[in-house]
């Protein structure tokens, strides 16, 4: 039993370190993923910059429901919208800490918007260069 607990702890540490290394606003090379973390009611960073051709890894850091889509909250009103060239993001659901899903690739340079339909003013701006 102690061996099983030790394995579980080791895997947990690896998972946390991997999730932490995905954060940040820098872009990777073509096809590389960049992370955007979600807290209880907001993205932990309001924007992320990635390279053209990259995917964005959305990571739920808390066991709270998030439903992500194209668009944004504007003046406390949700505005679903998909910018030209944006990958389709339609009701991507998260509900567990550590859960992650990739969005993309973003093959067009520009500024794109994602939002959580559950949490007022939970917006993420994705800048693709």
N, C-alpha and C positions, 0 to 999 in steps of 0.2 A: 504494500500500500504506500509506503514511504517513497518507493521508487516511482510510482505512478504520480504522486504529488510533485516530486522533483521534476519529472518530465513536463507536467502541466505548467509549473512555474517557469521553466526554461522556455517553453513555447510562448507563454504569455509575454516574457521579456522580449523575445525576438519579434513578436507581433507589435508591441509598443514601439520598439526601436524602428521597425520598418515603417509604421504609420508616421512616426515623427520625421523620418527622412523624406517623406513624400511632400511635406509642407513647403511653403515658401512661394515667392512670386517669380522666380526665375524660370525661364523656359529651358527645355531640353532640346536635343537634336530632333530631326524629323522622326516622327513616330514615337518619341519618348513621352511618358506621362508626367504630369505635374499634379500635385495634390491641392485640394481646397477642403478645409476642415469645417464641419458644422457643429456648432454648440447647441444649447437648448433652444434658442430662438433667433439665432443669427449665424451667418457665415463668420468664421473667426478672422477672416480678412475680407475687406469689401471688394477687392479686385485681385486678379491674378493675371500675369503676363506669360504667354506661352508662344512657342515657335509654330509657324505655319506647318501643318501636317501632324501636329502633336494631338494627343488626347488629354483630357482633364479627368483626373481621378477624384471623385467626390467621396469624402470620408466622414461618416457619422461618428462623432466622438462621444455621444451620449445615447442612452436608450429612449429617445424621444422620436415620435413620428415626424418625418419630413416628406413632403411630396413636391418634387422639383419639376419645373417646366420652363419652356422658353418664355421670356417676358420679364416684367418687373412690377414692383409696387411703386406707384407714383401718387404722392399725397394721400397715402393710406388707402388707395384704390388699386386693385390688381389690374394689370394691363397685359394680358397674354399676347405675345407677339413673337414671331420668329424672323430675325433679320436674314436678309439674303445671304446665303452661304453658311448659315449656322446649321449644325447637326440638329436633327429633330430630338427634342427632349420633352416627353409627354408623360406626366404623372409617374416619374421615377420615384419609387417609394423606399424609404429607409425607416427602420424602427429598432435597430439594435446597435449598441456601441461597438465600434470596430467594423461595422458593415461599410463596404465601399463598392462603387460602381464607376466604370469608365464612361465618359461622354466624349464622343468624337469619332474620328479625328476632325479637327478644325482645319479644313483645307483652304480656307479663304482668309486673307488678312483682314482685320477690322476689329470692331468692338461689338461684343455680343452680351446678352443679358440673360441670366437665369434667376429664378425666384422660387421660394417655398410658398405654396398656396395655403399652408396651415398657419404660418407665422407672419403676422403683420410686419411689413417692411423688411423682410428677410431677402435681400438682394445680393447677387454676385455679378460683377462685371468681369468679362473675360476679354482680354486684349490679346489679339493674335498678330504677331509680327512676322 
